[in-house]
Amino acid sequence: WFQERSKRIQSSNFGRICTATDRTNFQRLAESLIKPSDIRTAPILHGRKYEDAAIRKYKDISQNKVTRCGIFVCEEFPFLAASPDGFINDSIVIEVKCP
C-alpha cells in the first residue's frame, strides 16, 4: 500500500496543488509531493491508535456499514490516487480524523 501510494499524487494533496498561486514556491511544493513524509509523527500515531474505535463509533451512531479499503487509483489519470479509510457505498467514502 505505502509503495503504491508513494508513486502517485494523493487526494490529500489536491487542495495544495489547486490553490497554488504565482507566489507559491513550486520547487518546495514539488519536493513535498515527491519525498516520502514521516509516518511516525505523534498525530499520525494517535490517529492510527484511535481510527478503529472512531469507525466503530460512527457505525453505531449512523447505522451505516463501513467497508475498509486500500488505495484507489484513477483509471483515466493513474498518477492520481486516494486512500480513504473506508467506504459506505459507491458514492460515499469515509476519512477518519481523531483529534
MODELLER restraints for C-alpha pairs under 7 A, 6 or more apart:
rsr = mdl.restraints
at = mdl.atoms
rsr.add(forms.Gaussian(group=physical.xy_distance, feature=features.Distance(at['CA:1:A'], at['CA:70:A']), mean=6.98, stdev=0.5))
rsr.add(forms.Gaussian(group=physical.xy_distance, feature=features.Distance(at['CA:1:A'], at['CA:71:A']), mean=6.82, stdev=0.5))
rsr.add(forms.Gaussian(group=physical.xy_distance, feature=features.Distance(at['CA:6:A'], at['CA:36:A']), mean=6.91, stdev=0.5))
rsr.add(forms.Gaussian(group=physical.xy_distance, feature=features.Distance(at['CA:8:A'], at['CA:79:A']), mean=4.65, stdev=0.5))
rsr.add(forms.Gaussian(group=physical.xy_distance, feature=features.Distance(at['CA:8:A'], at['CA:80:A']), mean=5.37, stdev=0.5))
rsr.add(forms.Gaussian(group=physical.xy_distance, feature=features.Distance(at['CA:8:A'], at['CA:81:A']), mean=6.12, stdev=0.5))
rsr.add(forms.Gaussian(group=physical.xy_distance, feature=features.Distance(at['CA:9:A'], at['CA:33:A']), mean=6.92, stdev=0.5))
rsr.add(forms.Gaussian(group=physical.xy_distance, feature=features.Distance(at['CA:9:A'], at['CA:79:A']), mean=6.07, stdev=0.5))
rsr.add(forms.Gaussian(group=physical.xy_distance, feature=features.Distance(at['CA:9:A'], at['CA:80:A']), mean=4.95, stdev=0.5))
rsr.add(forms.Gaussian(group=physical.xy_distance, feature=features.Distance(at['CA:9:A'], at['CA:81:A']), mean=6.18, stdev=0.5))
rsr.add(forms.Gaussian(group=physical.xy_distance, feature=features.Distance(at['CA:10:A'], at['CA:80:A']), mean=6.07, stdev=0.5))
rsr.add(forms.Gaussian(group=physical.xy_distance, feature=features.Distance(at['CA:10:A'], at['CA:81:A']), mean=5.01, stdev=0.5))
rsr.add(forms.Gaussian(group=physical.xy_distance, feature=features.Distance(at['CA:10:A'], at['CA:82:A']), mean=5.37, stdev=0.5))
rsr.add(forms.Gaussian(group=physical.xy_distance, feature=features.Distance(at['CA:11:A'], at['CA:81:A']), mean=6.11, stdev=0.5))
rsr.add(forms.Gaussian(group=physical.xy_distance, feature=features.Distance(at['CA:11:A'], at['CA:82:A']), mean=5.04, stdev=0.5))
rsr.add(forms.Gaussian(group=physical.xy_distance, feature=features.Distance(at['CA:47:A'], at['CA:97:A']), mean=6.65, stdev=0.5))
rsr.add(forms.Gaussian(group=physical.xy_distance, feature=features.Distance(at['CA:47:A'], at['CA:98:A']), mean=5.25, stdev=0.5))
rsr.add(forms.Gaussian(group=physical.xy_distance, feature=features.Distance(at['CA:50:A'], at['CA:98:A']), mean=6.58, stdev=0.5))
rsr.add(forms.Gaussian(group=physical.xy_distance, feature=features.Distance(at['CA:51:A'], at['CA:96:A']), mean=6.48, stdev=0.5))
rsr.add(forms.Gaussian(group=physical.xy_distance, feature=features.Distance(at['CA:51:A'], at['CA:98:A']), mean=6.80, stdev=0.5))
rsr.add(forms.Gaussian(group=physical.xy_distance, feature=features.Distance(at['CA:59:A'], at['CA:65:A']), mean=6.34, stdev=0.5))
rsr.add(forms.Gaussian(group=physical.xy_distance, feature=features.Distance(at['CA:59:A'], at['CA:66:A']), mean=6.94, stdev=0.5))
rsr.add(forms.Gaussian(group=physical.xy_distance, feature=features.Distance(at['CA:64:A'], at['CA:88:A']), mean=6.74, stdev=0.5))
rsr.add(forms.Gaussian(group=physical.xy_distance, feature=features.Distance(at['CA:65:A'], at['CA:88:A']), mean=5.94, stdev=0.5))
rsr.add(forms.Gaussian(group=physical.xy_distance, feature=features.Distance(at['CA:66:A'], at['CA:86:A']), mean=6.00, stdev=0.5))
rsr.add(forms.Gaussian(group=physical.xy_distance, feature=features.Distance(at['CA:66:A'], at['CA:87:A']), mean=5.62, stdev=0.5))
rsr.add(forms.Gaussian(group=physical.xy_distance, feature=features.Distance(at['CA:66:A'], at['CA:88:A']), mean=4.93, stdev=0.5))
rsr.add(forms.Gaussian(group=physical.xy_distance, feature=features.Distance(at['CA:67:A'], at['CA:86:A']), mean=5.24, stdev=0.5))
rsr.add(forms.Gaussian(group=physical.xy_distance, feature=features.Distance(at['CA:67:A'], at['CA:87:A']), mean=5.34, stdev=0.5))
rsr.add(forms.Gaussian(group=physical.xy_distance, feature=features.Distance(at['CA:67:A'], at['CA:88:A']), mean=6.35, stdev=0.5))
rsr.add(forms.Gaussian(group=physical.xy_distance, feature=features.Distance(at['CA:68:A'], at['CA:85:A']), mean=6.10, stdev=0.5))
rsr.add(forms.Gaussian(group=physical.xy_distance, feature=features.Distance(at['CA:68:A'], at['CA:86:A']), mean=4.14, stdev=0.5))
rsr.add(forms.Gaussian(group=physical.xy_distance, feature=features.Distance(at['CA:68:A'], at['CA:87:A']), mean=6.57, stdev=0.5))
rsr.add(forms.Gaussian(group=physical.xy_distance, feature=features.Distance(at['CA:69:A'], at['CA:85:A']), mean=6.39, stdev=0.5))
rsr.add(forms.Gaussian(group=physical.xy_distance, feature=features.Distance(at['CA:69:A'], at['CA:86:A']), mean=5.12, stdev=0.5))
rsr.add(forms.Gaussian(group=physical.xy_distance, feature=features.Distance(at['CA:70:A'], at['CA:83:A']), mean=5.72, stdev=0.5))
rsr.add(forms.Gaussian(group=physical.xy_distance, feature=features.Distance(at['CA:71:A'], at['CA:81:A']), mean=6.80, stdev=0.5))
rsr.add(forms.Gaussian(group=physical.xy_distance, feature=features.Distance(at['CA:71:A'], at['CA:82:A']), mean=5.78, stdev=0.5))
rsr.add(forms.Gaussian(group=physical.xy_distance, feature=features.Distance(at['CA:71:A'], at['CA:83:A']), mean=4.32, stdev=0.5))
rsr.add(forms.Gaussian(group=physical.xy_distance, feature=features.Distance(at['CA:72:A'], at['CA:81:A']), mean=5.50, stdev=0.5))
rsr.add(forms.Gaussian(group=physical.xy_distance, feature=features.Distance(at['CA:72:A'], at['CA:82:A']), mean=5.26, stdev=0.5))
rsr.add(forms.Gaussian(group=physical.xy_distance, feature=features.Distance(at['CA:72:A'], at['CA:83:A']), mean=6.02, stdev=0.5))
rsr.add(forms.Gaussian(group=physical.xy_distance, feature=features.Distance(at['CA:73:A'], at['CA:80:A']), mean=6.15, stdev=0.5))
rsr.add(forms.Gaussian(group=physical.xy_distance, feature=features.Distance(at['CA:73:A'], at['CA:81:A']), mean=4.38, stdev=0.5))
rsr.add(forms.Gaussian(group=physical.xy_distance, feature=features.Distance(at['CA:73:A'], at['CA:82:A']), mean=6.65, stdev=0.5))
rsr.add(forms.Gaussian(group=physical.xy_distance, feature=features.Distance(at['CA:74:A'], at['CA:80:A']), mean=5.64, stdev=0.5))
rsr.add(forms.Gaussian(group=physical.xy_distance, feature=features.Distance(at['CA:74:A'], at['CA:81:A']), mean=5.77, stdev=0.5))
rsr.add(forms.Gaussian(group=physical.xy_distance, feature=features.Distance(at['CA:84:A'], at['CA:93:A']), mean=6.47, stdev=0.5))
rsr.add(forms.Gaussian(group=physical.xy_distance, feature=features.Distance(at['CA:84:A'], at['CA:94:A']), mean=6.11, stdev=0.5))
rsr.add(forms.Gaussian(group=physical.xy_distance, feature=features.Distance(at['CA:84:A'], at['CA:95:A']), mean=5.32, stdev=0.5))
rsr.add(forms.Gaussian(group=physical.xy_distance, feature=features.Distance(at['CA:85:A'], at['CA:94:A']), mean=5.77, stdev=0.5))
rsr.add(forms.Gaussian(group=physical.xy_distance, feature=features.Distance(at['CA:85:A'], at['CA:95:A']), mean=5.12, stdev=0.5))
rsr.add(forms.Gaussian(group=physical.xy_distance, feature=features.Distance(at['CA:85:A'], at['CA:96:A']), mean=6.47, stdev=0.5))
rsr.add(forms.Gaussian(group=physical.xy_distance, feature=features.Distance(at['CA:86:A'], at['CA:93:A']), mean=5.83, stdev=0.5))
rsr.add(forms.Gaussian(group=physical.xy_distance, feature=features.Distance(at['CA:86:A'], at['CA:94:A']), mean=5.23, stdev=0.5))
rsr.add(forms.Gaussian(group=physical.xy_distance, feature=features.Distance(at['CA:86:A'], at['CA:95:A']), mean=6.99, stdev=0.5))
rsr.add(forms.Gaussian(group=physical.xy_distance, feature=features.Distance(at['CA:87:A'], at['CA:93:A']), mean=4.01, stdev=0.5))
rsr.add(forms.Gaussian(group=physical.xy_distance, feature=features.Distance(at['CA:87:A'], at['CA:94:A']), mean=5.57, stdev=0.5))
